[in-house]
Amino acid sequence: TVYDMLKAAQRDIRIGDIRLVRKTGGKSGEIELE
């Protein structure tokens, strides 16, 4: 997960306000948000 990758750099990390900005493949094809 994103958390597991980041905690290797800093143990007391907090993550907030995550959103999808680009997706390819899957049922609905390609999606890109601004």
Beta strands, then each sheet from edge to edge (+ up, - down):
strand 1: 22-23
strand 2: 31-32
sheet 1: 1+ 2-
end
